[in-house]
Amino acid sequence: MKTIQTKNAPTAVGAYSQGVLVNNTLYVSGQIPFIPETMTLVSESIKDQTLQSLKNVLAIVEAAGMKKENIVKCTVFMTNMSDFPLMNEVYGKFFGEHKPARAAVEVRRLPKDVMIEIDAIAII
């Protein structure tokens, strides 16, 4: 097991790692839409928050020596499922032709009261 850390994603603020590489599988912890350099929320827009969360996931994937195409599964946690179409639009553009498996669930609340959190699994 190898811990993956990068300054290009928000610092872990609890008892967890940004990512953990086990054999050929990377488990990326849930990423909220914080700008890594300032540790502040990107904006109040679900589209902006979705893109920033995905960028944070990708930064950890890249820190493990992988690419976007190595991501095989994402879980999207949202505080309002009515935002699903806007999230899905940004998510679709971000991944393009690559389509990892995905689950999307509505939750009551997320850390720092953000609207979205995304985790991922990537395989070498």
SULUR-V831652 format. One line per field, one symbol per residue. ss: DSSP state (h for helix, s for strand, l for the rest). phi: phi as a letter, one per 30 degrees, with the letter a starting at -180 (. if undefined). psi: psi as a letter, one per 30 degrees, with the letter a starting at -180 (. if undefined). A space follows every 50 residues. Layout:
ss = ???
phi = ???
psi = ???
This chain:
ss = lsssllllllllllllllssssllsssssssslssllllssllllhhhhh hhhhhhhhhhhhhllllhhhssssssssllhhhhhhhhhhhhhhhlllll ssssssllllhhhllssssssssl
phi = .bdcbbddbeddcadaceabcbhcccccdeccdcdedchbddacdddddd ddddddedddedddicbedddcabbccbdbdddeedddddeddddhddbd dabbbcbdabehhdcabbcabbbd
psi = kkkkkkfglkkkgaillelkkjcgkkjklkklhkkeefhlkeagkeeeee eeeeeeeeeeeefgglleffkfkkkkkkfjffgeeeeeeeeeeefbfkil lkkkkklellkghlfkkkllkkk.
